[in-house]
Amino acid sequence: LIKPSLGLMAFPMGNFLNNDGIRLLVGYMFGPVSVVILVAHKRLARLAGMAGNLSFPFQAEMSLASGQAGKFSRIAAINVQVLFWASLILAACVIIIAPYLFPVWVAGKIHLQMGLLVLLVAAAVLEALWRLALGPALSTNRHVRASIGYLLVTLLVFPLAYIFAMWWKMMGVGVAIMLVNLLILIICSVFFVKYVGISYYTILADALTYPRRIIRELVR
């Protein structure tokens, strides 16, 4: 259990780089006012990523189903379907209500930059999806290689944010954060396919299938 435990340490380290580290970079490049602007938009965008919490019960069930290939794959497929649609709905809600909620959020002190918010909402959704993709590996303590890849990719946020910010200012920072989360999703998806034993086509088909039966059961 030592390796899996050490592997888990990569995630808070990566979170520090992706959050506090990017704030330091923005403060260095544009000053403290820009840091406040980034944090305010990022906090609101994080609401779209709250759907990622739906993966935790599925991870527990996948851990119990370890060794039962059919049941394990089915649980993972339902997790993909539920979280994908929940993320889309939350993202749409955040973008729609942002012009009304944001002024209250910041007491009218900061102007809403919708372009930056959309990029950060996309990044939050991608983060929720890569955390889902990491679920099968975490539930069976096979996440060490994925955690190393996560930490290495997270380091890219600094050069990407610096380069893009020189071209597009704060929008460039948002692009960098989104791209890094996309790369992490790609890496975690490789491990998801490997451990769950289903194809990328099946994953996409499951994600795009509207979960009518699940919603009907929740309504009941």
PyMOL commands that set and color helices and strands:
alter all, ss='L'
color gray80, all
select helices_A, chain A and resi 2-8+10-30+32-64+69-105+114-139+144-154+157-168+170-196+200-208+212-219
alter helices_A, ss='H'
color red, helices_A
deselect
rebuild
show_as cartoon
